[in-house]
Amino acid sequence: MTAFFSRLFGSKPSAEAGWITGEDLAPHLSEALIVDVRGPGEFTGPLGHIDGARNIPLDIFAGETDALLAHEGPIVLVCHTDRRSSAAAAHLRAAGATDVTVLRGGMVAWRSEGR
């Protein structure tokens, strides 16, 4: 999504972790693959999940690397806050992904913003 948003807003993508706020992500949900790296219980738990998100828990995330790298388009990673999704983003970037972004504050921020 870093590359996607750089095209959208004219900014240069960062080589470091790309971050996106819920406010910036919300109008573009259909343009990205949303991957929630929390466990299944968290995914269906009280915070819920972003509509259309794919649940790939962090403990099996590495096994899905090839499938995620084959995805054409931006990938946004989500977790409870943003610690696990940041680790998943670092893994994907190390594997060669370039259009990977982390939802800043994760589902906690998403829900606190009324989403």
PEVEN-V213395 format. One record per residue. RES is the residue in three letters. PHI is phi as a letter, one per 40 degrees, with the letter a starting at -180 (none if undefined). Layout:
{{RES:PHI} {RES:PHI}}
This chain:
{{MET:none} {THR:d} {ALA:c} {PHE:d} {PHE:c} {SER:c} {ARG:c} {LEU:c} {PHE:b} {GLY:g} {SER:c} {LYS:c} {PRO:c} {SER:c} {ALA:c} {GLU:c} {ALA:d} {GLY:c} {TRP:b} {ILE:a} {THR:c} {GLY:c} {GLU:c} {ASP:c} {LEU:c} {ALA:d} {PRO:c} {HIS:b} {LEU:d} {SER:c} {GLU:c} {ALA:b} {LEU:c} {ILE:c} {VAL:b} {ASP:c} {VAL:c} {ARG:c} {GLY:c} {PRO:d} {GLY:c} {GLU:c} {PHE:d} {THR:c} {GLY:c} {PRO:d} {LEU:c} {GLY:g} {HIS:a} {ILE:c} {ASP:d} {GLY:g} {ALA:c} {ARG:b} {ASN:c} {ILE:b} {PRO:d} {LEU:d} {ASP:c} {ILE:b} {PHE:d} {ALA:d} {GLY:c} {GLU:b} {THR:d} {ASP:c} {ALA:c} {LEU:c} {LEU:c} {ALA:c} {HIS:c} {GLU:c} {GLY:h} {PRO:c} {ILE:b} {VAL:b} {LEU:b} {VAL:b} {CYS:a} {HIS:c} {THR:b} {ASP:a} {ARG:c} {ARG:c} {SER:c} {SER:c} {ALA:c} {ALA:c} {ALA:c} {ALA:c} {HIS:c} {LEU:c} {ARG:c} {ALA:c} {ALA:c} {GLY:h} {ALA:c} {THR:b} {ASP:b} {VAL:b} {THR:b} {VAL:b} {LEU:c} {ARG:c} {GLY:g} {GLY:f} {MET:c} {VAL:c} {ALA:c} {TRP:d} {ARG:c} {SER:c} {GLU:c} {GLY:g} {ARG:c}}
